[in-house]
Amino acid sequence: MTRNQKKKPSATKTGKPVGVRKGRFRSEMDPLFARFNASIAVDHRLFEHDIRGSIAHARMLARQEIISRDDARKLETGLRSVLERIRRGEIRFREELEDVHVNIEEALRQEIGEVAGKLHTARSRNDQIALDLRMYLLDEVERLQQYLRELMAALVDTAEQNMELVMPGYTHLQRGQPVRLAHHLMAYFEMFRRDWQRLSDSVSRIDRMPLGSAALAGTTFPVDREWVARELGFSSVAANSMDAVSDRDFAVEFAFDCAMMMMHLSRLAEELILWASQEFGFCSLPDDFCSGSSIMPQKKNPDACELIRAKTGRVYGDLMALLTVLKALPLTYNKDLQEDKEPVFDCLDTVSMSIRIMAGLISGARFHGEKMLEAASDPTLAATDLADSYVRQGKPFREAHAAVGAIMRGRSERSGYGRMKGVSLSAPEEMVEARKHIGGTARARVKEQIRDARGFLKKSGEKSARSRSGR
């Protein structure tokens, strides 16, 4: 071979075609294209849902007298055997069979013989994968909500345990006004509550049973889609066969929900990083979620927080990847849709681990009340309360604001109290207790937030239990 010659891709094999290539093709795929085309390395995790869907489909075929009851029993028995063998690691997924569906069908054929070929009657891989992914996400959304509940419970517990700690609240990362640490933590509870609610809302759009749509136009067999939906725990059937096989809105919505959760986690991670630094000194993070330096023996690095912060960008990328795959697809199924599962799985894996780690961080963190109170005792944090006191004396707020601003400028220019001498300022504890309105940082109001949060956690737990029993 000369220097300018390029090595050619491997030649097409001429062996017997396997899987869905039988009949239409004379040869196997080119090995390089076979690797490029196969999705089994990603979609193998759907095997349990694929088999659940296949068992329901086989039962329906017999119920509708499309296949015999004896054949349906053989299919179900074989599928249950295949499921157990996969769980035990006895079945090796084969790349040349492309995907989880064909791998399971081939394993079933080896288990019960050619009757396995009847399983694919009245369905396509197009509606099959749509079914598998929806079933998978219905289960995983519930699991993700449970992780969120554990994190929210950790926030509530930590807030209640540290009710009396006062710290500066910040805007622009500049000290603003004193707040309770508990009030600050409960702000994150509200973010994660909304995340939980978004996931709940998304279920109504995932919960559409697509099987029976076949490749795109439905099937000529007298299938009973409503029966299959009930058998699999779906509340409704997809209304349009073309939309059913090509819709991935639910996957994009799930990725968006994950991106939003990661954004909230990243904000909390950033605050913990700051608070645990020597410059703030507001908290110490648990050793089991920190790492050390290879050269500086004194270091205790907040690596768990930093990785959550970084992995947020990864999940944003997953969302953008899904949107880009879908942006120009004509109806209905296109092979591009094979690329939907990897970003969905990556979103799920990343956010699940991040939530669980954050729950450990919050539960194990120790907060340093003296250091927080010292920072909250900065006299400038009383500026707003001082302006309010002038308003109560009849001065318009803008005049009061300007007057206090001048006092603060004088203090800043003198690098000391300056003109603030003789001015009566409230203590940080008094300032937080003065905010008695709904949503304020007074003790009674924060306790209300905590009671409401515990009520939400109880109700959401009961709702999850009912959902599990219903499926």
Secondary structure, 3 states (H helix, E strand, C coil): CCCCCCCCCCCCCCCCCCHHHCCCCCCCCCHHHHHHHCCHHHHHHHHHHHHHHHHHHHHHHHHCCCCCHHHHHHHHHHHHHHHHHHHCCCCCCCHHHCCHHHHHHHHHHHHHCHHHHHHHCCCCHHHHHHHHHHHHHHHHHHHHHHHHHHHHHHHHHHHHHCCCCEEEEEECCEEEEEEEHHHHHHHHHHHHHHHHHHHHHHHHHHCCECCCCCCCCCCCCCCCHHHHHHHHCCCCECCCHHHHHHCCHHHHHHHHHHHHHHHHHHHHHHHHHHHCCCCCCCEECCHHHCECCCCCCCCCECHHHHHHHHHHHHHHHHHHHHHHHHCCCCCCCCHHHHHHHHHHHHHHHHHHHHHHHHHHHHHHCEECHHHHHHHHCCHHHHHHHHHHHHHHCCCCHHHHHHHHHHHHHHHHHHCCCHHHCCCCCCCHHHHHHCCCCCCCCCHHHHHHHHHHHHHHHHHHHHHHHHHHHHC
